[in-house]
Amino acid sequence: MMNRAISTRLSLTSFSKQCSMRFASTATATKKIVLHNHPSTSLASFNNKLAKLVRMRKGNARNVLSKVLEITNEIKAQNLSYDINTYNALLAAYARAHDKSNIDKTINQMEKEGIKPTTDSYNLILEAYANHRNVEVQLAWKKEMEQKGIEFNNISYFHLLRGQRDYRLALETFNEMKQRGLTPTLSSYTLLIQNCPTEQSKKAFELLKEVEESGMPIASEPSLYFHMMRLATSTYELDVTSYCWKKAVNELSLRPDEGTCIGVLNVAARKGDTSLATDVIRQLSKNGYPYKEHYFTPLMEAFVVKNDLKSAFNVLDIMRISGVPPTMKSVYNLRKRLSTSTAMIDKAYFTLEEMKKEKKPIDIVAFNVVVAACADAGDVVRTIGTYREAAKLGITPDVDTYNAILDVCINGRVEDMDNVVITEMKNANVTPNVDTYVKMIEICSRRKDFEQAFQYLEQMKDYNTLPPERCYFTLAYNLSNRNDPRYHLVLEEMETLGYDATKVKRFMAKDSEERYNKEKRHNREEKYNNEKRYIKESK
């Protein structure tokens, strides 16, 4: 009984081993079948690899082609036949490598195997040549497509547009697409607006309106508004700039970069749109940009264009509150505008008086710009008169105030007033700056007081300040005109400091030639007039 049980157990064990061996053998066979039929070895798998390769934007075209050929050779090794996707990958790789010969061979091979190239096949070729802006080759392929009856679609035209260098021809291609009843892609519109030359800005805006009216998802391509905005700012088109700003920033909540904002500010300044300028400054702050001087100057200019000088002066106060102390540079454009007419200067001064009556604070820069505008106009009486009204307006003159008066000494050719200015500066404990010394050196040089000019030059050095090139230029020019030998010493010091002394020599040579020609013309005219007078008297 026991022997039988043992025998049975041994039989069962043997049977189990046999079953295990059979199952193992079956599993191995199944595994081989699975491996043979697994998608990793199918054409679809190879085509996926090819698709990834040709979609790569980076990498050398020849290297990509080499990898594509490796995969297609592997397909052949496994006795698999190419399909349309395989051939398309080959076409794309050959096109990127500019291998037209093999493109032709591949297309011929496709047709021999009964695989007709599709629009997508040719689009891959057009795309590759578009990347190199080779429109001539693109047009040749377009002609071949037409001969073979292969239709163009909107993607084909998009690649043609990308290849165009001439914007006029690009518009013709775009119109041809629409004439064929094809709807341009959003990318086509973006391309045309982005590359639009400034003289065609109206056309670009028409295209933008077409996109909006067509119902395309313009929100997916918000850069369209920024492209249009930058184009409009370059031509100072307020309506278009304002429209795009409202669409992009107010409606789509986009964040324009600083450069775009500065462009919009410049348009607002020129056209006097204070509301737009204010909105841009607010947006810059919202975007995290710290306040800067050149954010506020356009707002000030916009108020001036609107003939609102009071609000323009108030911007100076806003700048100080915002932590941006205004300087004379801040009011440079305002200064230029005021100096063009005495009426503007007087209006600016009366505005300051009105602000004083209203008990509004008057910024020292606002006062200084009025004095400087008087000086730029060469109006000595208004310059001094405005300066003397400082106390009445609650202003304490600073170094820029005195520098403006020195300007009128230069522009108005006023003798000895500079000494009065310097004395008053000292009495007011106002320290001169580099501009003060530059102006004093010019004034002294003009009146041949070279000793005093050299003293001012040395004073600048005592303050550890490098005298600007302009100081040496002015000194050298005036010394040369008086045949003063110190002219050469000034040139030597310029070279020592690293300034270009040849500029002075070239200017002097040109000035000498002009003076010689002027004197020559004068002598010739005088001789002619004398001869004419002599003939008349003889008669």
LINTAMO-V102171 format. One record per pair of residues at least 4 apart in sequence whose C-alpha atoms are under 7 Angstrom apart, sorted by the first residue. I is the first residue (numbers start at 0). J is the second residue. Records with the same first field share a line. If there is no record, write none. Layout:
BEGIN
I = J ; J
END
This chain:
BEGIN
0 = 4
1 = 5
2 = 6
3 = 7
4 = 8
5 = 9
6 = 10
7 = 11
8 = 12
9 = 13
10 = 14
11 = 15
12 = 16
13 = 17
14 = 18
15 = 19
16 = 20
17 = 21
18 = 22
19 = 23
20 = 24
21 = 25
22 = 26
23 = 27
24 = 28
25 = 29
26 = 30
27 = 31
28 = 32
29 = 33
30 = 34
31 = 35
32 = 36
33 = 37
37 = 41
38 = 44
39 = 44
40 = 44
41 = 45
42 = 46 ; 79
43 = 47
44 = 48
45 = 49 ; 70
46 = 50 ; 84 ; 85
47 = 51
48 = 52
49 = 53 ; 67 ; 88
50 = 54 ; 88
51 = 55
52 = 63
53 = 88 ; 91 ; 92
58 = 63
59 = 63
60 = 64 ; 95 ; 96
61 = 65 ; 96
62 = 66
63 = 67 ; 92
64 = 68 ; 92 ; 93
65 = 69
66 = 70
67 = 71 ; 89
68 = 72
69 = 73
70 = 74
71 = 75
72 = 76
73 = 77
74 = 78 ; 79
75 = 79
81 = 85 ; 86
82 = 86
83 = 87 ; 114
84 = 88
85 = 89
86 = 90
87 = 91 ; 120
88 = 92
89 = 93
90 = 94 ; 102 ; 105 ; 124
91 = 95 ; 123 ; 124 ; 127
92 = 96
93 = 97 ; 98 ; 101 ; 102
94 = 98 ; 99 ; 102 ; 124 ; 127 ; 128
95 = 127
98 = 102
99 = 103
100 = 104
101 = 105
102 = 106
103 = 107
104 = 108
105 = 109
106 = 110 ; 116
107 = 111
108 = 112
109 = 113 ; 114 ; 115
110 = 114 ; 115
116 = 120
117 = 121 ; 149
118 = 122 ; 149 ; 150 ; 151
119 = 123
120 = 124
121 = 125
122 = 126 ; 155
123 = 127
124 = 128
125 = 129 ; 137 ; 158 ; 159
126 = 130 ; 158
128 = 132 ; 133 ; 137
129 = 133 ; 134 ; 158 ; 159 ; 161 ; 162
130 = 162
132 = 161 ; 162 ; 163 ; 164
133 = 137 ; 162
134 = 138 ; 159 ; 162 ; 163
135 = 139
136 = 140
137 = 141 ; 159
138 = 142
139 = 143
140 = 144
141 = 145
142 = 146
143 = 147
144 = 148 ; 149 ; 150
145 = 149 ; 150
151 = 155
152 = 156 ; 181
153 = 157 ; 181 ; 182 ; 183 ; 184
154 = 158
155 = 159
156 = 160 ; 176
157 = 161 ; 187
158 = 162
159 = 163
160 = 169 ; 172
163 = 169
165 = 169
166 = 170
167 = 171
168 = 172
169 = 173
170 = 174
171 = 175
172 = 176
173 = 177
174 = 178
175 = 179
176 = 180 ; 181
177 = 181 ; 182
183 = 187
184 = 188
185 = 189
186 = 190
187 = 191
188 = 192 ; 206
189 = 193 ; 223
190 = 194
191 = 195
192 = 203 ; 226 ; 227
193 = 226
195 = 199 ; 200 ; 203
196 = 200
197 = 230 ; 234
199 = 203
200 = 204 ; 230 ; 231
201 = 205
202 = 206
203 = 207
204 = 208 ; 227
205 = 209
206 = 210
207 = 211
208 = 212
209 = 213
210 = 214 ; 215
211 = 215 ; 217
217 = 221
221 = 247
222 = 226
223 = 227
224 = 228 ; 243 ; 247
225 = 229
226 = 230
227 = 231
228 = 232 ; 240 ; 243
229 = 233 ; 259
230 = 234
231 = 235 ; 236 ; 239 ; 240
232 = 236 ; 240 ; 262 ; 263 ; 266
235 = 266
236 = 240
237 = 241 ; 266 ; 270
238 = 242
239 = 243
240 = 244 ; 263
241 = 245
242 = 246
243 = 247
244 = 248
245 = 249 ; 250
246 = 250 ; 251
247 = 251 ; 252 ; 253
248 = 252 ; 253 ; 254
254 = 286
255 = 259 ; 260
256 = 260
257 = 261
258 = 262
259 = 263
260 = 264 ; 279
261 = 265
262 = 266
263 = 267
264 = 268 ; 276 ; 279 ; 297
265 = 269 ; 297
266 = 270
267 = 271 ; 272 ; 273 ; 275 ; 276 ; 301
268 = 272 ; 297 ; 298 ; 300 ; 301
269 = 301
270 = 301
271 = 301 ; 302 ; 304 ; 305
272 = 276 ; 301
273 = 277 ; 298 ; 301 ; 302
274 = 278
275 = 279
276 = 280 ; 298
277 = 281 ; 298
278 = 282
279 = 283
280 = 284 ; 294
281 = 285
282 = 286
283 = 287 ; 288
284 = 288 ; 289 ; 290
290 = 294 ; 321 ; 323
291 = 323
292 = 296 ; 323 ; 329
295 = 299
296 = 300 ; 329
297 = 301
298 = 302
299 = 303 ; 311 ; 314
300 = 304 ; 333
301 = 305
302 = 306 ; 307 ; 308 ; 310 ; 311
303 = 307 ; 308 ; 311
307 = 311
308 = 312 ; 347 ; 350
309 = 313 ; 350
310 = 314
312 = 365
313 = 317
314 = 318
315 = 319 ; 325 ; 362
316 = 320 ; 362
317 = 321
318 = 322 ; 323 ; 324 ; 325
319 = 323 ; 324 ; 325
325 = 329
326 = 364
327 = 331 ; 364
330 = 334 ; 368
331 = 335
332 = 336
333 = 337
334 = 338 ; 368 ; 371 ; 372
335 = 339
337 = 343 ; 344 ; 372
338 = 344 ; 372 ; 373 ; 375 ; 376
340 = 344
341 = 345
342 = 346
343 = 347
344 = 348 ; 369 ; 372 ; 373
345 = 349
346 = 350
347 = 351 ; 369
348 = 352 ; 369
349 = 353
350 = 354
351 = 355 ; 361
352 = 356 ; 392
353 = 357
354 = 358 ; 359
355 = 359 ; 392
361 = 365
362 = 366
363 = 367 ; 394
364 = 368
365 = 369
366 = 370
367 = 371 ; 399 ; 400
368 = 372
369 = 373
370 = 374 ; 382 ; 385 ; 386 ; 403
371 = 375 ; 403
372 = 376
373 = 377 ; 378 ; 381 ; 382
374 = 378 ; 379 ; 382 ; 403 ; 404 ; 406 ; 407
375 = 407 ; 410
377 = 407 ; 410 ; 411
378 = 382 ; 411
379 = 383 ; 407 ; 411
380 = 384
381 = 385
382 = 386 ; 404
383 = 387
384 = 388
385 = 389
388 = 392
389 = 393 ; 394 ; 395 ; 396
390 = 394 ; 395
396 = 400
397 = 401 ; 429
398 = 402 ; 429 ; 430 ; 431
399 = 403
400 = 404
401 = 405 ; 420
402 = 406 ; 435
403 = 407
404 = 408
405 = 409 ; 417 ; 438
406 = 410
407 = 411
408 = 412 ; 413 ; 416 ; 417
409 = 413 ; 442
416 = 420
417 = 421
418 = 422
419 = 423
420 = 424
421 = 425
422 = 426
423 = 427
424 = 428 ; 429
425 = 429
431 = 435
432 = 436
433 = 437
434 = 438
435 = 439
436 = 440 ; 455
437 = 441 ; 470
438 = 442
439 = 443
440 = 444 ; 452 ; 455 ; 470
441 = 445 ; 473
442 = 446
443 = 447 ; 448 ; 449 ; 451 ; 452
444 = 448 ; 449 ; 452 ; 474 ; 477
445 = 477
448 = 452
449 = 453
450 = 454
451 = 455
452 = 456
453 = 457
454 = 458
455 = 459
456 = 460 ; 466
457 = 461
458 = 462
459 = 463 ; 464 ; 465 ; 466
460 = 464 ; 465
466 = 470
468 = 472 ; 498
469 = 473
470 = 474
471 = 475 ; 489 ; 493
472 = 476 ; 503
473 = 477
474 = 478
475 = 479 ; 486 ; 489
476 = 480 ; 507
477 = 481
478 = 482 ; 483 ; 485 ; 486
479 = 483 ; 486
485 = 489
486 = 490
487 = 491
488 = 492
489 = 493
490 = 494 ; 500
491 = 495
492 = 496
493 = 497 ; 498 ; 499 ; 500
494 = 498 ; 499 ; 500
500 = 504
501 = 505
502 = 506
503 = 507
504 = 508
505 = 509
506 = 510
507 = 511
508 = 512
509 = 513
510 = 514
511 = 515
512 = 516
513 = 517
514 = 518
515 = 519
516 = 520
517 = 521
518 = 522
519 = 523
520 = 524
521 = 525
522 = 526
523 = 527
524 = 528
525 = 529
526 = 530
527 = 531
528 = 532
529 = 533
530 = 534
531 = 535
532 = 536
533 = 537
534 = 538
END
